[in-house]
Amino acid sequence: ASGNKFESLYNHPYWYEEHEYRRKPRTLTYTVTIPGPMREAPNVGTIFYLPTPLAEELASMCGWYGSQSDDRLLKRGLCFATKKDAIAAAKAMMPIKQGEV
């Protein structure tokens, strides 16, 4: 066996029984357009929304406290001024609908 080393099958059009083989994982490419997230920290106490794919409504309402977590969410583009925009972002995170793959 070749351990963790990958070898091209270019020069090997047949299978070596002593080698382990695996298929390349499937990948998906998709393009979506979503509303832009908040770019600046709002005032403390301001309500904002996070895209939440696991939630029934697809968005979670939060209050801005200026915490490290708030800053991290903002820098990662996950804070939205409206619930509608956060829902659009959550839907963009779920490109695969059941039964379509």
C-alpha positions as CSV (number, residue, x, y, z in Angstrom):
1,A,0.0,0.0,0.0
2,S,1.2,3.5,-0.6
3,G,0.1,4.9,2.8
4,N,-1.4,8.4,2.5
5,K,0.3,9.2,-0.8
6,F,-1.9,9.9,-3.7
7,E,-0.9,8.6,-7.1
8,S,-2.2,9.5,-10.5
9,L,-3.8,6.8,-12.5
10,Y,-2.5,8.4,-15.7
11,N,0.2,5.8,-16.1
12,H,-1.8,3.0,-14.4
13,P,-4.9,2.1,-16.4
14,Y,-5.4,-0.9,-14.2
15,W,-5.9,-1.5,-10.5
16,Y,-3.2,-2.5,-8.1
17,E,-4.6,-4.9,-5.6
18,E,-2.2,-3.9,-2.9
19,H,-3.3,-0.2,-3.2
20,E,-6.3,1.5,-1.7
21,Y,-8.3,3.7,-4.0
22,R,-11.0,6.3,-3.3
23,R,-13.1,8.5,-5.5
24,K,-12.7,12.2,-5.7
25,P,-15.5,13.9,-3.6
26,R,-18.3,15.5,-5.5
27,T,-18.3,19.2,-5.5
28,L,-21.0,21.8,-6.3
29,T,-20.6,25.2,-7.8
30,Y,-23.3,27.7,-7.4
31,T,-23.7,31.5,-7.6
32,V,-26.2,33.5,-5.5
33,T,-26.8,37.1,-5.0
34,I,-27.8,38.2,-1.5
35,P,-28.3,41.6,0.2
36,G,-25.1,43.0,1.6
37,P,-24.4,42.6,5.3
38,M,-23.9,45.4,7.8
39,R,-20.4,47.0,7.3
40,E,-20.2,49.1,10.4
41,A,-20.8,48.4,14.0
42,P,-24.2,49.8,15.1
43,N,-24.9,51.6,18.4
44,V,-25.1,49.4,21.5
45,G,-28.7,48.1,21.8
46,T,-29.4,48.1,18.1
47,I,-31.3,45.0,16.9
48,F,-29.8,43.1,14.0
49,Y,-30.3,39.7,12.5
50,L,-28.2,36.6,11.8
51,P,-28.8,34.1,9.1
52,T,-29.6,30.8,10.9
53,P,-30.1,27.9,8.6
54,L,-31.0,25.6,11.5
55,A,-33.8,27.8,12.8
56,E,-37.4,27.4,11.6
57,E,-37.6,31.1,10.5
58,L,-34.0,31.0,9.1
59,A,-33.0,34.1,11.0
60,S,-32.2,35.0,14.6
61,M,-32.8,38.4,16.2
62,C,-29.9,39.8,18.3
63,G,-29.0,42.9,20.2
64,W,-25.7,44.6,19.5
65,Y,-23.5,44.8,22.6
66,G,-20.1,45.5,21.0
67,S,-18.7,42.2,22.3
68,Q,-16.0,40.2,20.7
69,S,-18.6,37.9,19.3
70,D,-20.5,40.8,17.8
71,D,-17.4,42.1,16.2
72,R,-16.5,38.6,14.8
73,L,-20.0,38.2,13.3
74,L,-19.7,41.7,11.7
75,K,-16.2,40.9,10.3
76,R,-17.5,37.6,8.8
77,G,-20.4,39.3,7.1
78,L,-23.1,37.6,9.2
79,C,-24.9,40.7,10.6
80,F,-27.9,42.0,8.7
81,A,-30.1,45.0,9.4
82,T,-33.3,43.3,8.5
83,K,-34.8,39.8,9.1
84,K,-35.6,39.6,5.4
85,D,-32.0,40.1,4.4
86,A,-30.8,37.5,7.0
87,I,-33.3,35.0,5.6
88,A,-32.0,35.5,2.1
89,A,-28.5,34.9,3.3
90,A,-29.6,31.7,5.2
91,K,-31.3,30.4,2.0
92,A,-28.0,31.1,0.1
93,M,-26.2,28.8,2.6
94,M,-28.6,26.0,1.6
95,P,-28.2,25.5,-2.1
96,I,-29.2,21.9,-2.0
97,K,-32.8,21.1,-1.6
98,Q,-33.8,17.7,-0.4
99,G,-33.9,15.3,-3.4
100,E,-32.1,17.5,-5.8
101,V,-28.6,15.9,-5.4
